[in-house]
């Protein structure tokens, strides 16, 4: 059974390109465009991994990460923050919220793919 990945990203083009690349590797991909949609999608689809931005509408990415990690049904979901925020404090906040990995945009695809495969396999 294919591993499931949820992309929570408000920039449509980034979400679509990432989805195409992940689907080509055999993952089942879902997309949410804001934090509220992301929270609902996590509950509904129970993904193995969430790749999300920090600066999301409605619910901030760090808050969403914390909600995922502190909810019994979803606490095992792995989280990669994929963001344009480059301050050390942003990274620290993401790790405090429970993110496993923090990747800056623009991202290197091979490196991101390596992180994904390390976290959830193929």
C-alpha beads as a LAMMPS data file, in Angstrom:
LAMMPS data file: protein, C-alpha beads

122 atoms
121 bonds

1 atom types
1 bond types

-500.0 500.0 xlo xhi
-500.0 500.0 ylo yhi
-500.0 500.0 zlo zhi

Masses

1 110.0

Atoms # bond

1 1 1 0.000 0.000 0.000
2 1 1 1.334 3.425 -0.972
3 1 1 2.523 5.745 1.776
4 1 1 0.354 8.851 2.149
5 1 1 1.707 12.389 2.120
6 1 1 -0.281 15.532 2.834
7 1 1 1.040 18.802 1.412
8 1 1 -0.206 21.906 3.231
9 1 1 0.891 24.841 1.096
10 1 1 -0.871 28.093 0.161
11 1 1 1.242 28.625 -2.982
12 1 1 -0.599 26.550 -5.578
13 1 1 2.329 26.066 -7.957
14 1 1 4.648 24.786 -5.216
15 1 1 1.980 22.334 -4.024
16 1 1 1.296 21.048 -7.551
17 1 1 4.977 20.570 -8.479
18 1 1 5.644 18.777 -5.202
19 1 1 2.566 16.559 -5.667
20 1 1 3.622 15.578 -9.195
21 1 1 7.132 14.681 -8.009
22 1 1 5.857 12.655 -5.040
23 1 1 3.205 10.818 -7.080
24 1 1 5.918 9.882 -9.611
25 1 1 7.734 8.153 -6.727
26 1 1 4.601 6.151 -5.877
27 1 1 3.231 8.129 -2.939
28 1 1 -0.494 8.874 -2.506
29 1 1 -0.692 12.671 -2.232
30 1 1 -3.316 15.005 -0.772
31 1 1 -3.171 18.811 -0.880
32 1 1 -4.583 21.406 1.506
33 1 1 -4.195 25.137 0.897
34 1 1 -4.505 26.451 4.461
35 1 1 -4.084 25.327 8.056
36 1 1 -7.760 24.531 8.663
37 1 1 -7.963 22.355 5.535
38 1 1 -4.703 20.760 6.597
39 1 1 -6.042 19.836 10.027
40 1 1 -9.186 18.311 8.521
41 1 1 -7.122 16.409 5.924
42 1 1 -4.826 14.970 8.608
43 1 1 -7.847 13.674 10.525
44 1 1 -9.514 12.307 7.378
45 1 1 -6.579 10.757 5.486
46 1 1 -4.213 9.835 8.350
47 1 1 -1.069 10.523 6.271
48 1 1 2.332 9.053 7.054
49 1 1 3.909 12.466 6.467
50 1 1 2.849 16.107 6.269
51 1 1 4.979 18.562 4.280
52 1 1 3.853 22.054 5.238
53 1 1 4.653 25.716 5.052
54 1 1 4.822 27.833 8.208
55 1 1 3.094 30.958 6.877
56 1 1 -0.319 29.438 6.219
57 1 1 -3.691 31.203 6.221
58 1 1 -6.190 30.434 9.019
59 1 1 -3.886 28.218 11.142
60 1 1 -0.128 28.884 11.221
61 1 1 2.084 25.916 10.277
62 1 1 3.772 25.687 13.675
63 1 1 0.395 25.637 15.440
64 1 1 -0.865 23.018 12.983
65 1 1 2.249 20.924 13.634
66 1 1 1.676 21.167 17.375
67 1 1 -1.986 20.158 16.952
68 1 1 -0.944 17.115 14.906
69 1 1 1.725 16.084 17.400
70 1 1 -0.442 16.508 20.516
71 1 1 -3.522 14.688 19.212
72 1 1 -3.557 10.995 20.112
73 1 1 -4.789 9.804 16.680
74 1 1 -2.179 11.784 14.717
75 1 1 0.842 12.113 17.013
76 1 1 2.821 9.526 14.992
77 1 1 2.538 11.521 11.761
78 1 1 5.929 12.821 10.630
79 1 1 6.243 16.527 9.740
80 1 1 8.594 18.356 7.399
81 1 1 8.429 22.146 7.455
82 1 1 9.075 23.494 3.944
83 1 1 9.289 27.242 4.268
84 1 1 10.794 30.492 3.097
85 1 1 11.329 31.570 6.710
86 1 1 15.057 31.513 7.351
87 1 1 15.507 32.915 10.846
88 1 1 16.971 30.657 13.526
89 1 1 13.962 31.420 15.747
90 1 1 11.587 30.135 13.056
91 1 1 13.471 26.849 12.920
92 1 1 13.568 26.529 16.709
93 1 1 9.808 27.162 16.919
94 1 1 9.148 24.449 14.329
95 1 1 11.234 21.900 16.222
96 1 1 9.507 22.866 19.489
97 1 1 6.158 22.289 17.750
98 1 1 7.318 18.763 16.867
99 1 1 8.632 18.960 13.292
100 1 1 11.188 16.300 12.404
101 1 1 12.836 18.249 9.581
102 1 1 13.055 21.906 8.502
103 1 1 13.778 22.685 4.834
104 1 1 14.190 26.169 3.361
105 1 1 12.643 27.272 0.079
106 1 1 13.801 27.209 -2.580
107 1 1 14.471 23.559 -1.810
108 1 1 16.814 21.044 -3.387
109 1 1 14.564 18.210 -4.639
110 1 1 17.116 15.405 -4.148
111 1 1 17.727 16.516 -0.574
112 1 1 14.000 16.794 0.207
113 1 1 13.369 13.388 -1.359
114 1 1 16.127 11.939 0.819
115 1 1 14.506 13.363 3.966
116 1 1 11.109 11.946 2.961
117 1 1 12.498 8.491 2.267
118 1 1 14.445 8.517 5.547
119 1 1 11.278 9.397 7.503
120 1 1 8.692 7.117 5.848
121 1 1 10.476 4.981 3.235
122 1 1 9.066 4.374 -0.241

Bonds

1 1 1 2
2 1 2 3
3 1 3 4
4 1 4 5
5 1 5 6
6 1 6 7
7 1 7 8
8 1 8 9
9 1 9 10
10 1 10 11
11 1 11 12
12 1 12 13
13 1 13 14
14 1 14 15
15 1 15 16
16 1 16 17
17 1 17 18
18 1 18 19
19 1 19 20
20 1 20 21
21 1 21 22
22 1 22 23
23 1 23 24
24 1 24 25
25 1 25 26
26 1 26 27
27 1 27 28
28 1 28 29
29 1 29 30
30 1 30 31
31 1 31 32
32 1 32 33
33 1 33 34
34 1 34 35
35 1 35 36
36 1 36 37
37 1 37 38
38 1 38 39
39 1 39 40
40 1 40 41
41 1 41 42
42 1 42 43
43 1 43 44
44 1 44 45
45 1 45 46
46 1 46 47
47 1 47 48
48 1 48 49
49 1 49 50
50 1 50 51
51 1 51 52
52 1 52 53
53 1 53 54
54 1 54 55
55 1 55 56
56 1 56 57
57 1 57 58
58 1 58 59
59 1 59 60
60 1 60 61
61 1 61 62
62 1 62 63
63 1 63 64
64 1 64 65
65 1 65 66
66 1 66 67
67 1 67 68
68 1 68 69
69 1 69 70
70 1 70 71
71 1 71 72
72 1 72 73
73 1 73 74
74 1 74 75
75 1 75 76
76 1 76 77
77 1 77 78
78 1 78 79
79 1 79 80
80 1 80 81
81 1 81 82
82 1 82 83
83 1 83 84
84 1 84 85
85 1 85 86
86 1 86 87
87 1 87 88
88 1 88 89
89 1 89 90
90 1 90 91
91 1 91 92
92 1 92 93
93 1 93 94
94 1 94 95
95 1 95 96
96 1 96 97
97 1 97 98
98 1 98 99
99 1 99 100
100 1 100 101
101 1 101 102
102 1 102 103
103 1 103 104
104 1 104 105
105 1 105 106
106 1 106 107
107 1 107 108
108 1 108 109
109 1 109 110
110 1 110 111
111 1 111 112
112 1 112 113
113 1 113 114
114 1 114 115
115 1 115 116
116 1 116 117
117 1 117 118
118 1 118 119
119 1 119 120
120 1 120 121
121 1 121 122
